[in-house]
């Protein structure tokens, strides 16, 4: 009888240790998502915002590009945060000032995050050093997680026809401009990671999350293909250890591409990582 009780006790202790280790592994990683939500503003319906929240609710930090600069943009982000708060986790958010561009267009960026998982450190800011060279200058926010910090650089480049490489070429200066920050570049670059403009970042050790993965939606499917261009990505440094990553094919939830494109013409990209 005593032997049986000891066996049960040891088995229970082993199960507790396994549960604790499993819990620690889950909590030692951050799940990050980036999404260009086309014209996120008052044109998005309550049902569309609900769909967005259901799509991103399992992530810890969400970076959004193409928030409408005028009335309705910040309000849509607030509604998205409210919808996320109904999913069972506490979310917070920050919205950038309008970007300073006048040559192309102005917009806002946003970050949303689970405030019980990560903490925002200091004030978020738009990059001022190259605001004349970059139409929609990047938006920085630093987050803290388990005593370590990383800074997300949220970016939306000008369209392919306007040569986004003329903007992206300035990114090679940013790591040296902020030598004490652990920068992670993410967003819609309107260029594939194979473009030579990313070579300087790669030589510094930055690695693209996605290779050969298209992230924009076609107007109409062709030969059963729904994705058009390899534009959205995440570039991370050796200080970041990638655990997993990929895309979310949200359009599969809709009967047609035009219906899916009411949400966005881009699919979300995501990465799960830990920090050195």
N, C-alpha and C positions, 0 to 999 in steps of 0.2 A: 504493500500500500504506500509506504514511504517512498519507495523507488518510483512508483507511478506519479506521485505528487511532485517529486523532484523533476521528473521528465516533463510534466505539464508546465512547471514553473520555468524550466530552461527554455522550453519551446515558446512560451509566452514572451520571455525576455528577448529571444532571437527575433520574434515577430515585431516587437516594439522597436528594436534597433533597425530592422529593415525599413519599417515605416518612417522612422526619423531620417534615415539616410535618403530614402526616396523623396521625402518632403524637402530635405536640404538641397538635393540636386535640382528639384523643380524651382525652388526659390533662389538658387544661385545664378539663374539665367534671366535675361531680359528679352522680352518679345517685342520687337520693333516693327512697325508697319509704315509704309509711305504710299500715299495715294494722291494722284492728281484727279480731284473731283471737279469735273468741268463746270465752271461758272457756279460754284457753290454760293447760293444766295437765295433771294426770295422766290425764285422760280422753282425751287425744289419743294415738292409737296411733303406733307406730314408722313405719308406712306413711304416716300422715297428716303426720307431721313431715318425712318424706322428701319428700313432695309439696310442702310449704311451702318447703323448702330449694331444690328445683328451680325453684319459682316465683320466688324472690327472689334467686337466686344471681348474677344479672347486675348487681345494684345495688351501690353503694358503701356506703350507709347505709340501714338499715331501722329505722323507728320502729314499735313495736307497742303497741297499747292492749288492755286487758282481759286482762292476765296475772293468773291466780288469785293472790289474796293469801296464802292458806294453803299447806299442803304441796302440792307438785307444780307450782306456778307457776314459781318460779325454776329448778327442775329441768328443766322443759319448755324454757325458754329456753336452758339449758345444752346440752340434747340437740339443739336446733335449731342452735346454734353448732357443735357437733361434726359434725352432718350437713353444714353449710356448709363446714367445713374439709375435708371429703372431696371437695368439688367442684373443688379446685385452687387456691383462694385462702386466705390466712390471715385468719380472722375473730376479732374480740374482741367483748365485749358488756358491758353494764351493766344492772342491774335496780334499779328504785327500791324504796325502802321502801314498805310498804303506805300507801295514801292514808289521810287521817285521818278520813274521813267515818264517821259513825255513823247519820246520818239516812237514808241511802239504801243504799249498799254500799261496801265497800272493795275495792281492787284494786291491782295494780302496773302500772308501765309498763316498757318495755325499749327499748334501742337496741342494734343489732348493726352492726358496720362492718368493712370491709376495712382492717386495720391497716397495710397497705403503701400504701394510697391516702390515707387521712385519719388524723389523730391526734386523740385526745381530749385536750382542754385542761382541766386542773384537775378539780375534783370536780363531779359531777352533783348536782342538788338538786331537791327538791319546793318549789313556791312556798308560802312560809309567810305572806306578807302577807295573802292572802285565803283562807286555808284554812278559815275559818269560813263564808265566803260561797259557796265552791265545794266541792262534795262530793268530787270526785276532783281535787284541786289539780294543776295542770300540772307536768310533769317536764322540767327543763332540762338540756341537755348542750351544751357548746361544743366545736366541732371546728375543727381547723386544716387548711388545704389550701393548699399553695404560698405560705406566708407570710401568708395571710389567714384570718380567723376568722369563724365564724358560729355562732349559738346556736339550736338546735332546741327548740321549746316543744311538747312532746308532751301531747295533751289528749284526754280523753274526757268529754263532757258528760252530764248526767242525761238521761233519756229525754224524748221529745217531750211526753208527757203531763204531765211535771213542770216544763215550761217552762224549757228550757235557756238561754233568753235572759236569765234572771235571774242566770245565772253568767257568760255570755259578755260581759255589759255591763261587767265589770271588766277585760276585756282592753285596753280603751282606755287604762288607766293603766299597763300594763306597759312600753310603749316608753319612757316618761318615768321609770319606776322603774329601768330599766336603760339609761340613755342611751348608754353606751359599748359596748353589745352589738348586734350585727346579728341581730335576732330573726326567726325564721321559725316561724310558727304552723302546726301540722299535727295531724291526728287526726280523730276522730269528734265533730262538733259537734252532731249530732242536730238541726241546723237548716240550711236552704239558705242559700247565700251571699247570696241576694237579701233575706234578712231585714234589717230596718232596724237590728238590733242590731250589725251589722257596719259600719254607716255611719261611725262615728268612726274605725275602723281604715282604712277606705277614704280618708277625708279626710286621713289621715296619709301616704297614698301606698301603703298595702298593697293588693295585688291578689290576687284569688282565682285559683288555677290553673284550676279547673273552673267552668264556667257551664252550668247546665241538665243536668249529668251525674248521673244516679242511681247510687248506690253500694251500696245494700242489696238483698239478695235477697228476693224474694217467698216466701211459704210454698208456693204453687203457681203455675205459669205461667198467665197469662191473656192470651188473644189473642196468643200467642207472645211475650209480654213477661215478662222474668225479673227485672227490676229494679224496686224500689219507691220509694225515697226518695233525695233529694239531700242526704246528710248529711256525707260525708267530703270533706275538702279540704285545700289547702295555701295559706296566705296569706303572700306574700313582699313585701319592701320594694323600693324602687328600687335598693338596693345589690346586689340579686340580679338577674341577667339570665337570664330563662327561655330555654332553648334548645328544649326540647320537654317534653311531658307528656301524661298520659292515665291510663287505668285498665287493669287486667288482668282480663279476663273468664274467670277460672279455672274457673267452673262449666261451661264448655263441655267440660272434660275429663271430665265425669261424665255418667252415663246419665240422672240425674234430679236435680232440685233438692234433695230430701231428702238424697241422697248427698253433694252438694256442700256442703250446710249443715253437715255433720259437720266440715268444715274451718272454715267461718265463715259468718255471715249477712251479711258485708260483703265487697266486693271491694277489692283494693289500689288505691291511687292513687299516681302517681309523677310526678316532675319531674326533668329534667336541666337543670342551671344552671351558670353561671359567676359570678364575683364581681367587682364594680367595684373 
